[in-house]
Amino acid sequence: MKKQVVLCLLAFLPLALAAQWSCNNLAYTLAPNFTGSNQYYFMQSHFNPAYAGDVSQPSWWASIKQNKENNGNGQQYNFSWQGQFPEYKSNLGVIFNYERFNDTRTEVNPNSNNDIYDFKQWKLGVQHNYEFEVGSGTVRAGFGISLLRYADVYSGNTAGLVGEYKYRPNVDIGFRGRWGNFEFGVSALHSNEPNFRGETTQVIGLNKQAQFRRISYIHTAYEFTLGEAFYLKPSVQVRQLIGQRSYNSCGLSADASLQLNYNDSFFLAYSFRYHYQQYPHSIMLAYRTLGGYQFSASMDLPKGGTGERRRFEVGIGIFLFGDYYEEEEIDEEGF
C-alpha cells in the first residue's frame, strides 16, 4: 500500500511544478498549434509516439470537436490507427489531425480589430516505438514523422501571404514507462519547429514567423482497483512550450483528472485545467461494448462570466489490444 501511495504522489508531481508559471495571450498566427483534446485519455499517441500500440489505447480512433467561442467558431477532426508487433518488440501508428478555426485575432494583438482569420491546418504522419524491459516494468522509445500543412487567410489578404510555405516536415519524439499500474510518459512535439514563413515573407505589423513551437508533454497516471469491478485512475497531463524565440507564450498548462471505470464498460471522467482560463473544467462519458467498440462524448465547461460558449467532442474507438485481443484469439483457436 505504501508503494501505491508513493506512485500516486509521483503521478501528481507535475501539477505542483505547474503552479509557478504566469500566462499571457498569444496571437495564433505567430505560433500556431493544434487545440488540445478533452478526450486525451484515449488519444495519447497524438501527444506521444511512444504510446502507439499501448494496451490502454484503441486500435482505431476517430473524433470530432466543435468549438463555439466569442472569437469565432471552429472544428477539429482526429484519426489514428495503432498496431502491435510483439515479435519485434515494436509498435506502429498512423495519426491525422485537421483543424479549421475562423477567428478575429490578428498578427499583433488578439481582438485588436475585426479582421476574420480563416486558419486551416492538418498533420499526417507515421509513428514507431521500440519496447525494452527496465526492472519489473517496460520502457518504450518512440518517434513520429509527419507532414504539416498550415494556411492563414484573413479578410485583408484573401490570397494569403507572399513567400509563405504550404507544407513542412515535422518530427515528434517520446518515451513511455510502465511499472505495474503506474505509467509515465514524456514527449517533445514539433521538435524541429516547422517554420512556414521565409525571410522574404511580408507580414503586416510584425516580421514574425508562423512557427509550430516545440512543445513538451508529461503524462503520469496510476490505476487503483476498487472491489471487483471498479477502477479509479488519477492522472496529470502537463503541456510546456519549450521552443526558442517564443512570443507572449502561455508556456505551461496542466490537466488533472480522475477517471472512474466500471468493468471496462462505463467510464466517467472529470478534469480540472490549470491556465485554461475560459474552460477550467471538463467532463467525459464513455461506453465500451464487450466486443471492444467504444462511444464517448465530452464537453469543456466555460467559466462563469467569461462569455465563452462551449466546446463539445464526440469519439468512437475500437479496442483490440489486451483482453479484447486475447479473447478473440481464444475464440478462433477454440472454434
Rosetta blueprint (number, residue, H / E / L):
1 M L
2 K H
3 K H
4 Q H
5 V H
6 V H
7 L H
8 C H
9 L H
10 L H
11 A H
12 F L
13 L H
14 P H
15 L H
16 A H
17 L H
18 A H
19 A L
20 Q L
21 W L
22 S L
23 C L
24 N L
25 N L
26 L L
27 A L
28 Y L
29 T L
30 L L
31 A L
32 P L
33 N L
34 F L
35 T L
36 G L
37 S L
38 N L
39 Q L
40 Y H
41 Y H
42 F H
43 M L
44 Q H
45 S H
46 H H
47 F L
48 N L
49 P H
50 A H
51 Y H
52 A L
53 G L
54 D L
55 V L
56 S L
57 Q L
58 P L
59 S L
60 W E
61 W E
62 A E
63 S E
64 I E
65 K E
66 Q E
67 N E
68 K E
69 E L
70 N L
71 N L
72 G L
73 N E
74 G E
75 Q E
76 Q E
77 Y E
78 N E
79 F E
80 S E
81 W E
82 Q E
83 G E
84 Q E
85 F E
86 P H
87 E H
88 Y H
89 K L
90 S E
91 N E
92 L E
93 G E
94 V E
95 I E
96 F E
97 N E
98 Y E
99 E E
100 R E
101 F E
102 N E
103 D E
104 T L
105 R L
106 T L
107 E L
108 V L
109 N L
110 P L
111 N L
112 S L
113 N L
114 N L
115 D L
116 I L
117 Y E
118 D E
119 F E
120 K E
121 Q E
122 W E
123 K E
124 L E
125 G E
126 V E
127 Q E
128 H E
129 N E
130 Y E
131 E E
132 F E
133 E E
134 V E
135 G L
136 S L
137 G E
138 T E
139 V E
140 R E
141 A E
142 G E
143 F E
144 G E
145 I E
146 S E
147 L E
148 L E
149 R E
150 Y E
151 A E
152 D E
153 V E
154 Y E
155 S L
156 G L
157 N E
158 T L
159 A L
160 G L
161 L L
162 V L
163 G L
164 E E
165 Y L
166 K L
167 Y E
168 R E
169 P E
170 N E
171 V E
172 D E
173 I E
174 G E
175 F E
176 R E
177 G E
178 R E
179 W E
180 G L
181 N L
182 F E
183 E E
184 F E
185 G E
186 V E
187 S E
188 A E
189 L E
190 H L
191 S L
192 N L
193 E L
194 P L
195 N E
196 F L
197 R E
198 G L
199 E L
200 T L
201 T L
202 Q L
203 V L
204 I L
205 G L
206 L L
207 N L
208 K L
209 Q L
210 A L
211 Q E
212 F L
213 R L
214 R L
215 I E
216 S E
217 Y E
218 I E
219 H E
220 T E
221 A E
222 Y E
223 E L
224 F E
225 T E
226 L E
227 G L
228 E L
229 A L
230 F E
231 Y E
232 L E
233 K E
234 P E
235 S E
236 V E
237 Q E
238 V E
239 R E
240 Q E
241 L E
242 I L
243 G L
244 Q L
245 R L
246 S L
247 Y L
248 N L
249 S L
250 C L
251 G L
252 L E
253 S E
254 A E
255 D E
256 A E
257 S E
258 L E
259 Q E
260 L E
261 N E
262 Y E
263 N L
264 D L
265 S L
266 F E
267 F E
268 L E
269 A E
270 Y E
271 S E
272 F E
273 R E
274 Y E
275 H L
276 Y L
277 Q L
278 Q L
279 Y L
280 P L
281 H E
282 S E
283 I E
284 M E
285 L E
286 A E
287 Y E
288 R E
289 T L
290 L L
291 G L
292 G L
293 Y E
294 Q E
295 F E
296 S E
297 A E
298 S E
299 M E
300 D E
301 L E
302 P L
303 K L
304 G L
305 G L
306 T L
307 G L
308 E L
309 R L
310 R E
311 R E
312 F E
313 E E
314 V E
315 G E
316 I E
317 G E
318 I E
319 F L
320 L L
321 F L
322 G H
323 D H
324 Y H
325 Y H
326 E H
327 E H
328 E H
329 E H
330 I H
331 D H
332 E H
333 E H
334 G H
335 F L
